[in-house]
Amino acid sequence: GVSEPTTELSATASGEFLADAMVFFSDLAERGIRAKGEDPLIASVGRLPGRKKGDSTVAIVVCTDSRLWGYYQGRKRLWQGSLGLDEVYFARADGVLRIVGADGKDGTECDV
């Protein structure tokens, strides 16, 4: 976890989504929880024409494979990564598209 947004997170996320992500990551940092393993892979990406959430202008569906990733507190593995299927919503902020929302499911089947 981290207590401040990373450069990458600040460049790609905005609004409530960024605030919610920082609550999650700050909690991990406070509890000494670290992610370890091979970086998650993007297995597939697709458009979701006409789908909106709030002020979003673009929506995509992303399948990620984080099965070689885990969250650890010391040497104890707390949970293991899985396949994930996320609907990700983007809106223009500061002249660029940034993530403003996402809905996801763990353990779903997707194209890998």
Secondary structure as UniProt FT lines:
FT   HELIX           7..12
FT   HELIX           15..30
FT   TURN            31..32
FT   STRAND          33..37
FT   STRAND          41..47
FT   TURN            49..50
FT   TURN            54..55
FT   STRAND          58..65
FT   TURN            67..68
FT   STRAND          69..73
FT   TURN            74..75
FT   STRAND          76..80
FT   STRAND          83..93
FT   TURN            94..95
FT   STRAND          96..106
//
